[in-house]
Amino acid sequence: MMGKPVRDVEGSPERRHAGLIFLVFLKLGLSSFGGPIAHLGYFRDTFVVRRKWLTEHAYGSLVGLCQILPGPASSQVGFAIGLQQGGMRGALAAFAGFTLPSALLMLAAAWGLKWLPTNLRTPLFHGLVLVAAPIVAHAVIGMAQRLCTGWLTASIATLAAAALIVFDLPWLAPALIVAGGLAGIAFLHDTKGAGSLGPVGFSRAAGMVCLALFLTLLIGLPLAATLAPFPALQLADGFYRTGALVFGGGHVILPLLEAETAARGWIAAEPFLAGYGAAQALPGPLTAFAAYLGAVSETGLDPLIAGLIALLAIFAPGLLLIAGAMPLWNRVSERGWMAGLSAGAGAAVVGVLGAALWRPVISSAVLGPADWAIALAGLAGLMLRAPVWQVVIGVALAGAYSSAG
C-alpha cells in the first residue's frame, strides 16, 4: 500500500505515502553525482519523464522559485516536490532520503581524515584541497555563461568579484547578493516571470507559520548567541545565517562557510578545503559538507552533535522559506520584478564565487607549477564532460603524489 496515492485535501491531485517518497529520494541521494545543476537533471528525469509526478511546466516553475530564494537550490527543489506530493511528511521524507547518504559520508570523512597518519594525511589533504580549484573554476564558467548574458549582469558580477577581492569582509558577500537583486529589480524588471506551480498541497496559513519561524530564528539566534555564548548556539547561528543568505547553494556556499568557520579560527584552511574536496566525490547535496565542518570545528562540542547541529542549521532556512513561499508563489510568479530579482542576485552570485576562486581556493591550493598543471588538467576534463567523481579522484591522487614527491 506504500505506493498508492490518496486524495489531497489541500488541492493537489494526489498525495503519496511518505515512505515511497523517502525511498525514491534515497535512491537519488545514493546516485546523484555532479552538483546542484546535475541534481536538477536527475530530478526532472525521475519526476517529470519517468514517474510523471509533475508536468514540465510545474517542474520549471519549482526550479525558478528555488533559484530566487536563498538556500541550497537542489535540496529545496527536492523538498518542494515532497511537499507537493505528500505534504509536510513527504517534504521531510524527501529531504531525509536525499541528504542522509552524503551527510553520513561527510561525518565519516571527518573522523577518517583526522586519524590518518601524518605522512599520509599531509599529501592527501593537499590533493583534496587541489580538487577545489578545477571544481570551482568550472562552476564559475558555467554560471557566468548561464547568468551573465548581458552587459548589466556581467557588470554586476565583475563589481561583486572586485569588491570581495579588495575588501575581505565576512558580511560583504551576502550584502552584494542583496544589492545585485535590487539592481535586477530596478533594471531587469521587464524579464518574463517564472510561471505558476499549479496545486501546492500546503495551506497559506501553514506557509505563513514557516515564514514567521524563519524570521524568528534569523533574528533570535544571533541575539541568543550574543547573550549566551554557548558553542552550540554560536554554531547554529553561523550555519543558519549562511543558509539564509546564500543563493543557489552548492559551490556558492563556499565563501560564506569559510567566513563562519575558518575566519573564526574553528578550523584551519587546509582541513576546510580538504573536506570540500572530499565532498565533490560524493553523491547528494554538496551542502552536506556542513556536517563535516561541524564535526571537525574546534568548538568543544562532541563531533557528532556538532555535525548534526551544523547540518540541520544550514538547511533549515532554505526549507522554511520554500514551504512558506510555495502557497504564495502562484500570485506573484508572473510578475517581472521577481525574475529581475533572480537575474540580479544570480549575477552577483557569479562574482562572489569568482572571488572565492581566487581566495581561498587558488591562494591555498595551487602552490607551484605542478599544481597549476594538475588543476588545469582537471578543469579540461570537466569542460569535456568527464564524470565529476573521476576528475575528483584523478586530481586528488595527482596532487597527493606531487606533494609527497
N, C-alpha and C positions, 0 to 999 in steps of 0.2 A: 504493500500500500504506500510505500515511501514516495514513489514517483507519481501518484495520482493527484492531479490538480483539483482544487476546490474553488468555489466562487469567492471573490474578494469583495467584502462589504464596502470597501472604500472606493471601488470603481475600476480596479484593474480587471482584465478579462479572466484571469485565473490566478490562484495563489498556490505555489508549490511548497512541498514539505521542506523544512529547514535541513533535514538530513540529506535529501537529494542535492540541495544547493551546496551544502558543505562538501559532499563527495565530488561534485563537478569542479568546484574551485580548488579542492585539494589536488586533483589531477593537474590543474593548471599551475598550482603552486610548485609542483614537483617537476614540471616540464617547460615552464615559460622562461626561457633564457633570452637575453638580448636587451634588457632595459625597458623603460616605460613605453616607447613607441612600438617596440615589438610586442609588448603585452597587449596593447590595443588591437593589434592584428590578430593575436591569438583569441582575444575576446570576441571579435567580430566573427571569426571563423566558427567559434563554438556556439555563440548565442544567436547570431543572425543567419549564418549559412547552414549549419548542421542541425541545431536544435530548434531553430526558428522561434525562440522565446521573444525576440524583438524584431521589429521591422528595421530596414536600413535607415529610414528617416529618424525613428526614435533613438536608435543607437548613435547616429551622428549628433543628435541634439544632446544626448547624455555626455558625449565626449566634449562638445562645445561648452556645456555648463561646467564640467570639471576642469577645463583649461582656464576658465575665467576665475574660478575660486582658488584661493591658496590651498596648498596641501599636495600630497603625492597623487598625481593625476590617475595613474592606472589603478591604484588601490581604491580611489574614490569611485571610478567607473565600476569596478567590481562590487563595491559596497552598494552603489546605486542600483545595479542590476539585481542584487539580492533583495534590496528594499522593494523594488517594483514587483518582484516575483514572489516574495514571501514575507513582506512586512519587516518589522524590526528584527524578528528572529532570523529571517532569511538574510538580512543585511549582515548581522553578526556572524552567521554561519559562513557567508561568502568571505568576509574579512578573515575569519579564523582559518578557513581552508587555504586561502591564497597566501597568507602570511606565515603560518606555522612552520612550514619546511625551512624557509630561509632564516627565520628567527632562531630556530633550534641550531641550524648550522653555524650561524654567526656566534651564538653563545659557545658552541663547541670550539670555534676558532679562537675565541678569547681565551679559553682555557688551554688549548693546544699550543698556540703561539707563545704563551707565557712560559711554558715548561720545556720548550725546546732548548737543547744545549747552545751555549753562546756561539760556538764555532759553526753551528748550522743556522741559528736564528739570525745572525748578522747578515749573511748573504741572502737568506730567504726574505728577510724584511726589505732589503734593497730591491730584490726582484719584484716583490709585490708593490712596493712604492712606485717603481718604474712603470708598472701597469697603468697607473692613473694617467700618465702623460698621453699615450695614444687614445685612451678611452675618452678623456675629457676633450681632447682636441677634436676627435671625431664628432662628439656631441655638439661642440661649438659650431663646427662647419655645417652639420645637418640642421641645427636650429636656425642658424643665420640664413641658410637657403630657404627655409620654410617661413620664417617670421620677419625677416628684414627684406621685404620685397619692394620697397620704395625709399626715396631719399629721406623721408621723415623717420621711418622706423630704423633705417641704417644710422641716422644721426643720433637717435635715442640710444641705440646700442653702443655706439662709439663713445658718446659722452659718459655713459654709465661706466664703461670699462676704464676710461681715462681717470674718472673721479676716484674709483676704487684703487687703482694703481698708485695714484698720487697720495691719497688720504687713506690710511689704514685704520678705519674706524669701524667698530663692530656693528653699529646701528645704521651705517650708511647704505648697505645693500638693500635691506627692506625699504628704506626711505626712497631710494632710487626706483625701485619697482613700483611703489605707490605713485611717485612723480611721473613715471612713464605711463601708468594707467590714466592719470589725469590729463596728460598731454594727448593720449589717444582719444579720450572723451571730447577734448576741445577741437582736435584737428582731423580725427578719423571717424567722426560721428555719422557719416553717410554710408558706412560699411553695412552690408546686409546682415540682418540678425541671424541667430543660430537655428531657430525653429522650435516647434512645440515638442514636448516629451510624450504627449498622449497621457492616458490614465497613469497616475502616480502610485496609488495604493497606500498613501500615507497622508493623514489629515493635516490641514493647515495649522490647527491648534497644536498638534504634536510637533510640527516643524518649528513653530514659534518657541516652544519649550526648549528645543535643541539649540536654537539661536541664542536664547537667553542664557543657557548653560555655557555655550561657547564664550560669550562676553563675560560672564561671571568668572570663569576660570582665567581668561586672558587678563582681567584686571585684578582678580583676587590672588592668584598665585604669586605675582611679584610682591604684592603687599605682605602676604603671609611669609614669603621667603626673607623679606626685609625685617619684619617684626620678630620672626622666629627662625633664625638662620640655620635650620637643621639641614644636613646634606640631602635628605630625601626631598624636601621642599625645593631646595635650590636646583636639584637635578630635574625634578618635574617642571619647574618654572622654565629652565633653559630649553628643554626639549619641546615643551608645549609652545613656547614662543617661536621656536624655529618652525615647527609645523604650521603655526598660524600665519606666518609671514612669508613663506616661500611659495612661489607659483611654479607649477609644473612638476615639482618633485624630482626624483631621480638624481642626476648629476648636479642639478641646480642647487640642491640642498647642501652640497659640499662646503662652500664658504661659510654658510651660517652655522653648520655643525662645528667647523673649525673654530669659529669665534666663541662658541658656547663651551668648548671643551679644551682644546689646545691653548687658546688665548687665556683661559682661566688658570692654566697650569695643572689641569686634571690629567692631561695625557700629553706625551711628547709628540713632536711632528712625525717621527719615524713610525711608531706603532699606529698612529692615526691613519697615515697613508697606507700602511701595510694592511690594515683591516679593510680600508676602502678598496685596495687592490684585490683582496680575497673575495670581497662581496661581488666583484664583477663576474667571477666564475660560477656564481650560484644562481639557481632559478628564483622566480618570485620577485617581490618588490625590493629595490635597492635600499629603500628607506629602512628596511630591517637592519641595516648597518648600525642603527641606533642601539640595538640590543648589545652589539659588540662594544660600542663606545661606553655604554653604561657599565658593562661588566669590567672593563679594563681601567676606567677612570678612577683616580685616587681620591675617592670621596669618603672612605672609611666604612662604606656600606658593604654588606655581603654582595659579592659579584652577581649572583643570580637575581637577587632582589633589585639591585641597581639596574641590571639589564632589562628586567621586566618593567620597571618604572619608566626608563628611557623609551622603551618600545611603545608602551601604551600612551605616554605623554606626547610623543611626536605624531602619532596617528590620530589622536583624539580630536584636535581642532578641525582637520580636514573632513573627518567623518561627521562631526556635528554640523559643520557648515553644509555639507551635501544633503544631509537629512533635513535641515532647515530650509534650504533653498529650493529643493525639488517641488514642494507644493506651490511655491510662488513663481517658479520659472516660466510656466506657460503664459503668465500675464505680461512678462517683460522681455521674453526671449526674442521677439521680433523687432525690438527697438534698436536702432542703430548705435546708440551710445553704449550698449552692453558689448557689442562687437568692437567698438572703438576702445573701450577699456581693456579688452582682451588683447587687441593688437598692440597697444602701447605698452602694457605690462609685459607682454611676451618679448617685445624688442628689448626692454630693459633687462629682462632675464638673460638674454643673449650676452649683453655687456657684462653682467655680473659673473656669468660663467666664464667669459673670456678673461676677465681679470683673475679669476681663480686659477685658470690655466697657467698664468704666469706666477702667481703667488697664492697658495703654497706649492702647487704641483711641480712646475718646472724648477723653481728655485730649490726645492727639497729633494727632487727625484733625479734630475738629469745633472750628473756631476762631472761628465767628461765626454770626449768624442765617442767612446764605445756606447755610452748610454744614449747619446743622440742618435746613433745609427740604429740601435735596438728600438728606440721609441718610434723613429720614422718608419722602420720596417713594420712595426705593429700597426701604425696608422695606415700604411699602404694596404695591409691585409684587411683592415676594417673597411677601407674605401672600396676594396674589391669584393666586399660582401663575404669574407671568410667568417665562419661561425665565431661568435664572440668568445666562447669558452676556449676555443683552440688558440686564439690570439692571446688571451689572458695567460694560459699555461705556457705558451711559447715565449712570451716576453718575460714572464716571471722566471722561468728557468734560465733564459739567456742572461738576464740581469743578475741572477744569483751566481751563475758561472763566472761572469765578467768580474763581479765583486770579489769572489773567492780567489780568482786568479791574480 
